[in-house]
């Protein structure tokens, strides 16, 4: 049934095409319009000038144009053209039927793998890749820049750490110095307070007898407790405090001689007198004399220490106890 419909459709289309071709061939070709003929006459320039110019004094007029007779129009009506009856429109063509889908083509069988060709392909050596020198150079440059950046970063971190460590060391040193200054100041204040407490005591309290267990000291000056060195003696505590105050002032100025052997330096005794304001009353004197040069150098160092420490800061109301001082410079006790 489908084959019959296909044949009918093809026949109709063929007939329609033939009819259209015949109609096109039957159309008469219109004749080409005849080109109008133009007559031309060749004249000379002088003839053209005389023709146009004319003579203005001439009284002879040009000949008048003879009127042409109008063509007589026939009063008879022209024969009317015969009207052909319109041709009937062609019958509407039937819509073409959709073409039948092509039957599915059978897939071609896949070729079986050739084991020999596979072995040949696997045995063939791989083609070496062409090295990209530019890419390697760029990679090396990038790695070098990265390494430089890391080194700069490490150096910056190290510099910061060193700066922080130096800052911490400086702060610690400053704190230690401040602590030493505070301790020294506090020690001086405590000593001043103790001396003030002793000075505030009554003569009877200051004149109490020394304890039998007190030890001998380097201080060998007057032992009187009153202003003129008469009357009651200093207590052991008062004498120790006075000796400590004198020792602290001399120790800062005493420098052991370089050739004396450190603590093996000879022991030297020096005597000097003081005025009430603590200044020296005369030149300090070395007690005893020896001919060896070591002793002489040690004695000179002791005299320089006394001169450097003056004026001494001692309690004024105890002037009778320190107006004359005999001091033994012994490194074993003073250092």
DASULBEL-V498695 format. One record per pair of residues at least 6 apart in sequence whose C-alpha atoms are under 8 Angstrom apart, sorted by the first residue. I is the first residue (numbers start at 0). J is the second residue. Records with the same first field share a line. If there is no record, write none. Layout:
BEGIN
I = J ; J
END
This chain:
BEGIN
8 = 95
194 = 240 ; 314
197 = 205 ; 237
198 = 316
205 = 224 ; 233 ; 234
206 = 224 ; 231 ; 232 ; 233 ; 234
207 = 231 ; 232 ; 233 ; 234
208 = 231 ; 232 ; 233 ; 234
209 = 232 ; 233 ; 234 ; 235
210 = 234 ; 235
213 = 235
216 = 239 ; 242
217 = 242 ; 326 ; 327
218 = 242 ; 324 ; 325 ; 326 ; 327
219 = 324 ; 325 ; 326
220 = 320 ; 321 ; 323 ; 324 ; 325
221 = 228 ; 319 ; 320 ; 321 ; 323 ; 324
222 = 228 ; 232 ; 233 ; 320
223 = 229 ; 230 ; 231 ; 232 ; 233 ; 319 ; 320
224 = 230 ; 231 ; 232 ; 233 ; 317 ; 319 ; 320
225 = 231 ; 232 ; 317 ; 319 ; 320
226 = 316 ; 317 ; 318 ; 319 ; 320
227 = 319
228 = 319 ; 320
241 = 313
244 = 313
245 = 311 ; 313
246 = 333
248 = 308 ; 311
249 = 304 ; 305 ; 308
250 = 304 ; 333 ; 334
251 = 308
252 = 303 ; 304 ; 305 ; 307 ; 308
253 = 300 ; 301 ; 303 ; 304
254 = 300 ; 304
255 = 261 ; 264 ; 297 ; 300
256 = 264 ; 296 ; 297 ; 300
258 = 293
259 = 265 ; 293 ; 297
262 = 330 ; 331
263 = 330
264 = 293 ; 294 ; 297 ; 330
265 = 293 ; 294 ; 297 ; 329
266 = 294 ; 297 ; 327 ; 328 ; 329 ; 330
267 = 285 ; 286 ; 294 ; 297 ; 298 ; 301 ; 327 ; 328 ; 329
268 = 285 ; 286 ; 287 ; 298 ; 325 ; 326 ; 327 ; 328
269 = 283 ; 284 ; 285 ; 286 ; 298 ; 301 ; 302 ; 325 ; 326 ; 327 ; 328
270 = 283 ; 284 ; 285 ; 286 ; 323 ; 324 ; 325 ; 326
271 = 279 ; 280 ; 281 ; 282 ; 283 ; 284 ; 323 ; 324 ; 325
272 = 279 ; 280 ; 281 ; 283 ; 322 ; 323 ; 324
273 = 279 ; 280 ; 321 ; 322 ; 323 ; 324
274 = 280 ; 322
275 = 315 ; 318 ; 322
276 = 310 ; 311 ; 315
277 = 309 ; 310 ; 311 ; 312 ; 313
278 = 309 ; 310 ; 311
279 = 306 ; 309 ; 310
283 = 302 ; 305 ; 306
284 = 302
285 = 298 ; 302
289 = 295
301 = 328
313 = 321
END
